[in-house]
């Protein structure tokens, strides 16, 4: 999150805490790794690194919002949202 800007990608499979939550908490702890993941766009399956992840060929990329309120207003049928903020 830069200057209260929220960026993200869509993840299709296994977004729960035991799968995606665990991988994010243990393998995506540095801003550079998170930025690499975000730059790849829509993700089908998250791996321990961006290189191990599966991305869609025809993806729409990532999304960006200027506030948490705008992000929350735009999402539908989402089970989990993970936020990376200064290494947390």
Secondary structure, DSSP 4 states (H G I P E B T S, - for coil): -BTTBEEE--B-S--SIIIIIHHHHHH--SHHHHHHHHHT-SEEE--SSTTTSEE-TT----EEESSHHHHHHH--S--------TT-
